[in-house]
């Protein structure tokens, strides 16, 4: 074996070792079990199986900047936005649990995404998640889920304005009219629904932090290819405490799940947003 060939083999071995470590935490299994699983994936899917292990797991999942818990949320968001991925949703919902999420938080990812992917896709993913929970519990019936908090319109508006002030970087003393003006200009008669429902109810729920909600939102919106909304949500993610590195890493995480065109397009939008902020002296 030439020196170059030996070096290439060693590099591939390192990728595979990182992949096995990621697969071990995703599945909460033993190294020897995930190694057998990786080998079976290659026997079944050939080169696709190799790249799913070594690239998706050994390179993307093993990168810094985002925790594996965050990456699990991002992947769930991407799969929900794609729709029609039942097996993958179950795998990554289990992985989210293994990476430290609570069941309520996994379900909350899908509650949140009902706003951005629509109820049919969110409910389809939620059906798979709850089927996973039943399987974990020995096919026992799940306890009844708690309904959303009952809020009157005054509370919905107050909570929605609180979210919007932070999301869009308004000063604490900005008037309510200034906060809602951009939404009213964009949505007209539907503006109050965005304030009251999207932000006053969904974004205000306590099960996930606003940073976490921003990460799954930008992942889903990127998969859907909604560049205008993505620009707004990237700025919101920054205001909610996500770093530029973390935001770019969300879009890198999409590469093996939504494909390179979607990830590359989202990265381009992010760089445009960051550049505009720097020109204004905000970054």
C-alpha positions as a printed Julia matrix, in Angstrom:
283×3 Matrix{Float64}:
   0.0    0.0    0.0
   1.36   3.43  -0.93
   1.81   6.14   1.71
  -1.05   8.12   0.16
  -3.35   5.09   0.15
  -2.5    4.37   3.79
  -3.23   7.99   4.7
  -6.57   7.89   2.84
  -7.53   4.66   4.59
  -6.63   6.1    7.98
  -8.74   9.18   7.26
 -11.7    7.04   6.26
 -11.25   4.95   9.39
 -11.43   8.11  11.49
 -14.66   9.13   9.76
 -16.12   5.69  10.4
 -15.09   5.82  14.06
 -16.84   9.18  14.47
 -19.87   7.79  12.67
 -20.08   4.82  15.0
 -19.9    7.11  18.02
 -22.78   9.23  16.68
 -24.8    6.1   15.87
 -24.11   4.77  19.36
 -25.64   7.86  20.98
 -28.52   8.03  18.49
 -29.46   4.44  19.24
 -28.18   4.23  22.83
 -26.5    1.0   21.78
 -23.17  -0.76  22.12
 -20.33   0.0   19.71
 -20.32  -3.58  18.41
 -24.06  -3.38  17.71
 -23.83  -0.13  15.77
 -20.83  -1.45  13.87
 -22.93  -4.42  12.78
 -25.71  -2.01  11.87
 -23.36   0.1    9.74
 -22.11  -3.0    7.95
 -25.67  -4.13   7.31
 -26.52  -0.69   5.94
 -23.68  -1.01   3.44
 -24.72  -4.54   2.44
 -28.28  -3.32   1.87
 -27.72   0.08   0.27
 -24.17  -0.15  -1.08
 -22.48   3.21  -1.63
 -25.52   5.11  -0.31
 -25.14   3.17   2.93
 -21.43   3.98   3.1
 -22.02   7.68   2.63
 -24.95   7.74   5.07
 -22.56   6.42   7.71
 -19.32   8.19   6.89
 -20.6   11.53   5.59
 -23.92  12.1    7.37
 -22.82  10.62  10.7
 -19.03  10.77  10.57
 -18.7   14.29   9.18
 -21.92  16.29   9.59
 -23.21  14.95  12.91
 -19.7   14.93  14.39
 -19.06  18.64  13.75
 -18.81  21.19  16.58
 -20.99  24.31  17.15
 -24.25  22.42  17.75
 -24.91  19.8   20.4
 -26.3   16.44  19.34
 -29.51  17.4   21.12
 -29.8   20.48  18.9
 -28.97  18.43  15.82
 -31.73  15.96  16.68
 -34.24  18.81  16.82
 -33.02  20.21  13.51
 -33.28  16.83  11.79
 -36.8   16.29  13.14
 -37.74  19.71  11.8
 -36.27  18.91   8.39
 -38.0   15.52   8.16
 -41.33  17.07   9.15
 -40.96  19.77   6.51
 -40.11  17.15   3.89
 -43.18  15.07   4.81
 -43.65  11.36   4.18
 -40.65  10.15   6.19
 -42.23   7.85   8.83
 -39.29   5.53   9.48
 -36.79   8.4    9.65
 -39.05  10.38  12.0
 -39.16   7.43  14.41
 -35.4    6.91  14.25
 -34.62  10.54  14.95
 -37.33  10.95  17.57
 -35.71   8.09  19.45
 -32.35   9.73  18.88
 -33.69  12.99  20.32
 -34.71  11.13  23.48
 -31.29   9.51  23.66
 -29.69  12.95  23.24
 -31.49  14.35  26.27
 -34.86  15.62  25.09
 -37.98  14.82  27.08
 -41.01  13.3   25.35
 -42.96  16.5   25.86
 -40.2   18.46  24.12
 -40.07  16.09  21.16
 -43.82  16.51  20.71
 -43.45  20.28  21.13
 -41.13  20.42  18.12
 -44.08  19.22  16.07
 -46.57  21.52  17.8
 -44.33  24.42  16.81
 -43.85  23.18  13.26
 -47.59  23.01  12.67
 -47.29  26.77  12.07
 -44.54  26.45   9.47
 -45.18  23.13   7.73
 -48.97  22.99   8.18
 -51.07  20.71  10.36
 -51.09  17.67   8.0
 -47.3   17.27   8.01
 -46.99  18.04  11.72
 -49.74  15.59  12.65
 -48.26  12.89  10.4
 -44.93  13.25  12.19
 -46.65  13.39  15.58
 -48.44  10.14  14.77
 -45.07   8.44  14.2
 -43.58   9.93  17.37
 -46.49   8.7   19.47
 -46.25   5.27  17.85
 -42.6    5.21  18.93
 -43.57   6.12  22.5
 -46.14   3.31  22.56
 -43.54   0.84  21.28
 -41.08   1.93  23.97
 -43.81   1.44  26.58
 -44.8   -1.98  25.28
 -47.66  -0.72  23.1
 -49.44   0.75  26.11
 -51.97   3.48  25.55
 -50.46   6.93  26.0
 -51.97   9.17  28.65
 -54.22  11.98  27.36
 -52.28  15.0   26.14
 -52.83  18.36  27.8
 -54.71  20.87  25.66
 -53.23  24.28  24.89
 -53.59  26.93  27.56
 -56.85  28.85  27.22
 -56.04  32.5   26.6
 -58.31  35.45  25.96
 -57.36  37.84  23.17
 -55.82  40.39  25.52
 -53.41  37.75  26.85
 -52.69  36.42  23.38
 -51.81  39.92  22.15
 -49.64  40.68  25.17
 -47.7   37.42  24.82
 -47.4   37.83  21.06
 -46.02  41.35  21.38
 -43.48  40.12  23.91
 -42.21  37.49  21.46
 -42.16  39.94  18.56
 -40.22  42.59  20.49
 -37.42  40.11  21.12
 -37.58  38.37  17.76
 -37.28  41.6   15.78
 -34.97  43.45  18.13
 -37.32  46.22  19.23
 -36.45  48.36  22.22
 -38.44  47.57  25.33
 -40.16  50.96  25.12
 -41.19  50.6   21.45
 -44.9   51.16  20.96
 -47.22  48.25  20.21
 -48.02  49.9   16.89
 -44.33  49.97  15.88
 -43.97  46.28  16.75
 -46.98  45.19  14.73
 -46.52  47.55  11.76
 -44.27  45.19   9.7
 -46.69  42.29  10.16
 -49.68  44.45   9.27
 -47.91  45.69   6.13
 -47.15  42.13   5.06
 -50.34  40.33   6.07
 -53.09  42.92   6.15
 -56.28  41.38   7.53
 -54.37  38.29   8.71
 -51.92  40.27  10.85
 -53.85  39.82  14.08
 -53.75  36.02  13.61
 -49.97  36.16  13.31
 -49.7   38.25  16.47
 -52.28  36.36  18.53
 -51.92  32.76  17.37
 -48.43  32.26  15.88
 -46.57  34.37  18.43
 -49.04  34.78  21.28
 -49.88  31.1   21.58
 -47.38  28.84  19.81
 -44.14  30.77  20.28
 -45.11  31.6   23.88
 -45.42  27.98  25.03
 -42.84  27.05  27.71
 -41.83  23.58  26.54
 -39.0   24.88  24.32
 -36.82  27.95  24.61
 -37.1   30.69  22.01
 -33.6   29.83  20.79
 -34.69  26.23  20.22
 -37.84  27.38  18.46
 -35.75  29.59  16.2
 -33.42  26.73  15.28
 -36.23  24.39  14.26
 -38.02  27.21  12.45
 -35.06  28.14  10.28
 -34.48  24.46   9.52
 -38.07  23.91   8.38
 -38.32  27.18   6.45
 -35.02  26.42   4.69
 -36.27  22.98   3.62
 -39.43  24.6    2.27
 -37.33  27.13   0.31
 -39.01  30.25   1.69
 -36.11  32.69   1.41
 -37.98  35.84   2.46
 -39.27  34.22   5.64
 -35.86  32.66   6.21
 -34.19  36.07   6.29
 -36.58  37.25   8.99
 -36.22  34.07  11.0
 -32.41  34.14  10.85
 -32.46  37.61  12.38
 -34.92  36.34  14.96
 -32.59  33.44  15.8
 -29.77  35.9   16.45
 -32.02  37.93  18.75
 -32.99  34.72  20.55
 -29.4   33.9   21.39
 -28.25  31.68  18.52
 -24.78  32.46  17.19
 -23.87  32.85  13.53
 -21.86  29.63  13.72
 -24.87  27.78  15.13
 -27.17  29.14  12.43
 -24.8   28.11   9.65
 -24.42  24.73  11.3
 -28.21  24.23  11.2
 -28.03  24.58   7.43
 -25.02  22.29   7.25
 -27.06  19.68   9.14
 -29.64  19.85   6.35
 -27.17  18.73   3.68
 -27.63  14.95   4.12
 -31.36  15.21   4.88
 -32.8   17.84   2.52
 -29.96  17.74  -0.01
 -27.16  20.1   -0.96
 -29.29  22.55  -2.98
 -31.49  23.3    0.04
 -28.56  23.57   2.43
 -26.49  25.68   0.05
 -29.39  28.05  -0.66
 -29.99  28.54   3.07
 -26.3   29.19   3.7
 -26.35  31.82   0.94
 -29.31  33.57   2.59
 -27.57  33.45   5.98
 -24.42  35.03   4.55
 -26.54  37.76   2.96
 -28.23  38.49   6.29
 -24.91  38.56   8.14
 -23.41  40.85   5.5
 -26.34  43.26   5.7
 -26.02  43.39   9.49
 -22.31  44.16   9.23
 -22.99  46.98   6.77
 -25.41  48.49   9.28
 -22.85  48.11  12.05
 -24.83  45.39  13.83
 -22.24  42.68  13.49
